[in-house]
Amino acid sequence: MIEKIKNLSESIYNEVVSFRHHLHKHPELSFKEYETSEFIQSVLDAHKIPYKAGVVETGVVALIEGKNPSKKVIALRGDMDALPIQEDTGLEFTSINQGVMHACGHDIHTASLLGCAIILNQIKDSFAGTIKLIFQPGEELLPGGAKLMIEAGVLGAPKVESILGQHVFPDLEVGKVGFRKGMYMASADEIYIKVIGKGGHAALPHKIIDPILISSHMIVALQQVVSRHNNPAIPTVLSFGDIHGFGATNVIPNEVNIQGTFRTFDESWRKEAHEHIHHIATGVAEGLGGTVEVEIRKGYPFLINDEETTEIARDAAVEYLGEENVVDLDLRMTAEDFAYYSQVTKGCFYRLGTSDFNKNVTGSLHHPKLLLDDSALKIGPGLMSFIAVKQLLR
C-alpha cells in the first residue's frame, strides 16, 4: 500500500503543484472563496469524484467510498481562505488580488487535499469504508468555518468517526512532520476596549480626562491577569496589538480604542479571566475619571488531539517517512478552528514541514514574505492518504 500511494503521489506531483500555484495566485478572503470553490469542483469533476458544493456557501464536501462504505467513515479537512495581507515574495505565481495573500499556507492545504482525493479515488478498491474530504471556508475569521460546517451537518450523513487536519509548518524542513497527543493549541478570544474620557488641548491637562493616560495604566494593570491571577501551570497569553487615539501632539482625543487577544488551555480559567479583564479595566478607568466599554468575543476553543487517533497517525507517518522524519511538537499558543472538530469527534491535527533552510525558502506564517517549498507536496498528499487508510483499518 505504501509503494502504491507513493507512486501515485509522485505521478500527480506536478499536477498538485499546479493546483497550489493557481490557488496562491488567486487567493480569496474568508467566506468569499467563490472562485476557489469553483476550482476545487472543477478538479473533482475532472477526476469523477462525487461531491456536494455550497456548504456554508463556498465549502465543498467530497466522498471517496471504498468497499463496504458504511463500515467506518473518517474525514480529511483542508481550509482554503487567505489573509488580508499584501504579498511581497516575488514569486512567479504571486497573488494578483491586491491586499490578499495565502500567508498561512491554505493554498498548500487545499492542493494537498485535492491530491489526496485523486490518490484515494484510484485506490478505493483497496480499502473498506468511506473517506470524507472537507474543503472548508473561513478558518481565519470568527466564528470560524469549522463551527459553521459542523452546524451544517458536515460530520454526519454519513457520520464521521474521526477527522484529520494537516497544516504547513515553516519551522520544519520539507520531509519532516510533527505530532502531539492531547492538548496542542490554545483557545483564542478577541478583546475590544473603548476608553472614554474628555478630550481637549494637550497643554491644558487640568481641563480634560485623558483617555491616553488611562489606556496606558489599563494595559499595564491588565498584565495582572496573567502575572497575579493565573495558575502558572496553565499556559496563558494576554497581548494587545492595536491602540488608536487619533489625537495629535497637542490634541488629547475623547476616546482610545484598544484591541488584543486572550489565549489559554482551561475553560474555567478562561471564563474567570474574562471577568478579571472587565473588572480591572472598569476599575482603572473609573479611578482616573473616565469610563470604559469592554467587549470580549469568544473565539476558537483549545485544540485537543485524540490519543488513539494521533498514535495511529504518528505510527503511519513513521512507516511512511521513517522515524527520523517524525518529530514531537510543543504546545502552541496559536489557535485553529479545527479545534471545533476536535471538541465533537476524535481528531488529529498535525504539521507538515515546508522549509528548505539551505535555500532560504522559509519564513513566518501571516507574513508578506512567507515562502513555502513546493516539495512539501511530494509528502503531503501521499502521507495524508496513507494515514487515512490506516485510520480505516483500526
Secondary structure, DSSP 4 states (H G I P E B T S, - for coil): -HHHHHHHHHHTHHHHHHHHHHHHHS--BTT--HHHHHHHHHHHHHTT--EEEEETTTEEEEEEE-BSTTS-EEEEEEE--BBS-------TT---STT-B-TTSHHHHHHHHHHHHHHHHHSGGGSBSEEEEEEE--TTSTT-HHHHHHHTTTTTTTTPSEEEEEEEEEEEETT-EEE--EEEE---EEEEEEEE-B-EETT-GGGSB-HHHHHHHHHHHHTHHHHTSS-TTS--EEEEEEEE---BTTEE-SEEEEEEEEE-S-HHHHHHHHHHHHHHHHHHHHHTT-EEEEEEE--PPPEEE-HHHHHHHHHHHHHHH-GGGEEEPPPBS---THHHHHHHSEEEEEEEEEEBGGGTB---TT-TT----GGGGGTHHHHHHHHHHHHHH-
